[in-house]
Structures are given as C-alpha cells and as structure tokens.
Amino acid sequence: MASDYFSRPARILITGANGQVGRELVGQAGADVFFDVIGLARRQLDITDTAKVRQQLEQHQPDYVINCAAFNRADAAQKQREHCMRLNAEAVQQLAIACAELDIPLIHLSTDYVFDGHYASGYRENDAVRPLGVYGESKWQGEELLRRAHARHIILRVSWVFSGSGHNFLIRTLEQARTEAELVSVDDRRGCPTAAADVARVVLAIVKQLKCGADAWGTYHYCGAEITTRYAFSEAIIATASQYEALKVERLMPVASINFPTEAERPASSVLKCTKLLSTFGIRQRPWRGELVALVRQLYERF
Ligand SMILES: NC(=O)c1ccc[n+]([C@@H]2O[C@H](COP(=O)([O-])OP(=O)(O)OC[C@H]3O[C@@H](n4cnc5c(N)ncnc54)[C@H](OP(=O)(O)O)[C@@H]3O)[C@@H](O)[C@H]2O)c1
C-alpha cells in the first residue's frame, strides 16, 4: 500500500459506468472530494475482454474496482444463456482474478433473483439460494466464482433497481401511463424497490469505511425500506407523476402473476433483510417512496 494511501482520494474504477447504478456512482463520487473516479462504459471497457481488463487495471491503478457491468434482462437471459453466463459469471471471475493478482479490492453487485422467493419473511445473506432462471443462476455463479478467486471482495445484493434512465420499472410504467388508459400490474409479487442513487450512496459509504480500515469483506444485502408489490409500486409511480402531468391512464388493475406469464419465472417474495449491513457498516435503509418522489420531481424538472 503506497505511503500516501490515506491522504489522497480513493481512486475507484467503475465498470458498466453507463448503466443505472454506474451513472449514479460516477455522478455521486465525482462530486465527492474523497474519490477520484474512473468511469468506464462498455465501449471503453468490455469486461469479457480479459486482456483489456488487465491492461486498464494496470494503467489506472485503482484502489477499488466497482463492477456495475451486467446482463440484467431476466426474460432475454432465458434465450441468451451463453452470453448471460459469459458476462455475469465468467467475466466476473476473470475480473476477480485480475483484481486479486493486483491486490485491488472488488465491489460487485448481485441480485435478489438468486433466491426462489418462497421465504416470505425475507432473506438473509446466508440463506439457501435457488435461482429460478438463467439470469439469477448466472449472478449466483458469478458470486461463487468471485468468492473463490478473491478474498478482498464485497458482494452487495440489491433488488428492484429504478432510476430516471435505462430499462426499469419506473420508466416503463411512466411510458405506459402516458399512452394507455388501462394498465395492469402484478399484485402477488413482493419485494423492495431500490433507487439506483441509493445503491450508489451505499456502495460509496462502504468504500469509505474500507479505505478507513474496515476489515469487513463478504456478502451483504441492501434494498429500499418498505415491502411492497409491483401493483402498489405502480400505484405510487402513477400518483407521484400525476402531480406533474395529466396522464392518460384511468385505471390500474391488479393481476395475479399466473395470469401474466413471462419468459423467466420470478421470485414471489424477494425481500432482502439488511441487518448485516446495518450492524457492520451502520448503513440504514432509506424508504424507496422518498427516493421515488425526489426522482420523479427531477425527471419533470428536466422536461
Ligand atoms: N436493475 C435491477 O432491477 C437490478 C436488481 C437487482 C440487482 N441488479 C444488479 O445491479 C447491477 C447494476 O444493475 P443496473 O440496473 O445498473 O444495470 P444496467 O442499467 O443494465 O447497467 C449494466 C451496464 O452494463 C453494461 N454492460 C453490458 N455488457 C457489458 C460488457 N460486456 N462490458 C462492460 N459493460 C457491459 C451495459 O452497457 P450498455 O448500456 O452498453 O448495454 C450497462 O451500461 C447489476 O449487477 C445487476 O445484476 C440490478
């Protein structure tokens, strides 16, 4: 560790920097003197290119790598198994090997989809996994390969990520509410929405503590506070956006997931318990409703 390690900003290298969480990380860390940020979008660093990964790590010499690159579309993953595994599992393993060889801690994001969703009271980090689809399986394999390759890691499992850009439930619901009079939303799937900005806040808070010497490697859960359903989340999105715009939608109808088939089966209840993160790092859950209101306000200010 270089002698000026504690006095200079923490240099973080973010992969997948153009995604929901990646963008928030680049923005928040870029505004914080504690960090020196290198954000690499896919066109700058394809993490399946092992040689390029190694070359970029050697060139930038980061103190921490935060991997936000992923194949995230659960339904598409069912038909693109090979690609999904290559990105979410093999590339993560190669990244972990490179980080281990260069002694760089790796912070990696994973998902509630590693669980089968039959445990309604919420999942702890050590609970048994049983992914229901290719996406969840690929993320679980990525976790396991990473654990074996590199001891100095943090795996942060998050759920139902939403933001003002990219493919996510908030954006899809807003688009539909603007163009359709009747919407349906699944009311028997429980979980906790999590703002990408909130995920970034948590990741950066962890990195700060690691840099200050916390020796707390391992797997953690984080999600927004308040368990909800997709239906109630849709309701909240529509109610919030209605304060800014006369939406076309007149009726939101609850539907059972059995009547709303998708390529990939999804966990019925994928609530993540976040007490380990609280007791280890002192990081509390923020209510997703507050994050939603702030985000929708920002979106309409931009229009
Ligand atoms: N979204 C959710 O609801 C959710 C829920 C639980 C966990 N997570 C996890 O949270 C993490 C971040 O998710 P997110 O929502 O920010 O995802 P996202 O918005 O889909 O961002 C993923 C990024 O990875 C990039 N990417 C794809 N292939 C790549 C490659 N070969 N090399 C480098 N970058 C590549 C994508 O680039 P392009 O923009 O060019 O496609 C995209 O910018 C992921 O690990 C995900 O599994 C997400």
PDBQT file of the ligand as one rigid body, heavy atoms in Angstrom, charges set to zero:
ROOT
HETATM    1  N1  LIG A 401     -31.871  -3.490 -12.457  1.00  0.00    +0.000 N 
HETATM    2  C1  LIG A 401     -32.320  -4.188 -11.418  1.00  0.00    +0.000 C 
HETATM    3  O1  LIG A 401     -33.525  -4.203 -11.112  1.00  0.00    +0.000 OA
HETATM    4  C2  LIG A 401     -31.360  -4.952 -10.557  1.00  0.00    +0.000 A 
HETATM    5  C3  LIG A 401     -31.882  -5.693  -9.494  1.00  0.00    +0.000 A 
HETATM    6  C4  LIG A 401     -31.003  -6.413  -8.700  1.00  0.00    +0.000 A 
HETATM    7  C5  LIG A 401     -29.645  -6.391  -8.962  1.00  0.00    +0.000 A 
HETATM    8  N2  LIG A 401     -29.160  -5.674 -10.008  1.00  0.00    +0.000 N 
HETATM    9  C6  LIG A 401     -27.716  -5.707 -10.249  1.00  0.00    +0.000 C 
HETATM   10  O2  LIG A 401     -27.183  -4.398 -10.096  1.00  0.00    +0.000 OA
HETATM   11  C7  LIG A 401     -26.106  -4.203 -11.012  1.00  0.00    +0.000 C 
HETATM   12  C8  LIG A 401     -26.307  -2.933 -11.793  1.00  0.00    +0.000 C 
HETATM   13  O3  LIG A 401     -27.544  -3.014 -12.457  1.00  0.00    +0.000 OA
HETATM   14  P1  LIG A 401     -28.131  -1.816 -13.314  1.00  0.00    +0.000 P 
HETATM   15  O4  LIG A 401     -29.590  -1.808 -13.077  1.00  0.00    +0.000 OA
HETATM   16  O5  LIG A 401     -27.301  -0.592 -13.130  1.00  0.00    +0.000 OA
HETATM   17  O6  LIG A 401     -27.859  -2.419 -14.755  1.00  0.00    +0.000 OA
HETATM   18  P2  LIG A 401     -27.893  -1.713 -16.189  1.00  0.00    +0.000 P 
HETATM   19  O7  LIG A 401     -28.548  -0.395 -16.088  1.00  0.00    +0.000 OA
HETATM   20  O8  LIG A 401     -28.390  -2.719 -17.151  1.00  0.00    +0.000 OA
HETATM   21  O9  LIG A 401     -26.347  -1.485 -16.432  1.00  0.00    +0.000 OA
HETATM   22  C9  LIG A 401     -25.479  -2.513 -16.788  1.00  0.00    +0.000 C 
HETATM   23  C10 LIG A 401     -24.401  -1.906 -17.632  1.00  0.00    +0.000 C 
HETATM   24  O10 LIG A 401     -23.505  -2.948 -18.002  1.00  0.00    +0.000 OA
HETATM   25  C11 LIG A 401     -23.063  -2.640 -19.302  1.00  0.00    +0.000 C 
HETATM   26  N3  LIG A 401     -22.525  -3.807 -19.979  1.00  0.00    +0.000 N 
HETATM   27  C12 LIG A 401     -23.184  -4.789 -20.643  1.00  0.00    +0.000 A 
HETATM   28  N4  LIG A 401     -22.307  -5.662 -21.149  1.00  0.00    +0.000 NA
HETATM   29  C13 LIG A 401     -21.067  -5.224 -20.798  1.00  0.00    +0.000 A 
HETATM   30  C14 LIG A 401     -19.759  -5.688 -21.023  1.00  0.00    +0.000 A 
HETATM   31  N5  LIG A 401     -19.513  -6.811 -21.736  1.00  0.00    +0.000 N 
HETATM   32  N6  LIG A 401     -18.723  -4.980 -20.533  1.00  0.00    +0.000 NA
HETATM   33  C15 LIG A 401     -18.932  -3.855 -19.831  1.00  0.00    +0.000 A 
HETATM   34  N7  LIG A 401     -20.151  -3.349 -19.583  1.00  0.00    +0.000 NA
HETATM   35  C16 LIG A 401     -21.208  -4.040 -20.051  1.00  0.00    +0.000 A 
HETATM   36  C17 LIG A 401     -24.295  -2.121 -20.010  1.00  0.00    +0.000 C 
HETATM   37  O11 LIG A 401     -23.847  -1.398 -21.138  1.00  0.00    +0.000 OA
HETATM   38  P3  LIG A 401     -24.864  -0.896 -22.269  1.00  0.00    +0.000 P 
HETATM   39  O12 LIG A 401     -25.506   0.314 -21.650  1.00  0.00    +0.000 OA
HETATM   40  O13 LIG A 401     -23.966  -0.598 -23.401  1.00  0.00    +0.000 OA
HETATM   41  O14 LIG A 401     -25.808  -2.042 -22.501  1.00  0.00    +0.000 OA
HETATM   42  C18 LIG A 401     -24.921  -1.265 -18.919  1.00  0.00    +0.000 C 
HETATM   43  O15 LIG A 401     -24.485   0.070 -19.015  1.00  0.00    +0.000 OA
HETATM   44  C19 LIG A 401     -26.025  -5.482 -11.853  1.00  0.00    +0.000 C 
HETATM   45  O16 LIG A 401     -25.041  -6.314 -11.326  1.00  0.00    +0.000 OA
HETATM   46  C20 LIG A 401     -27.378  -6.129 -11.656  1.00  0.00    +0.000 C 
HETATM   47  O17 LIG A 401     -27.311  -7.516 -11.816  1.00  0.00    +0.000 OA
HETATM   48  C21 LIG A 401     -29.988  -4.940 -10.796  1.00  0.00    +0.000 A 
ENDROOT
TORSDOF 0
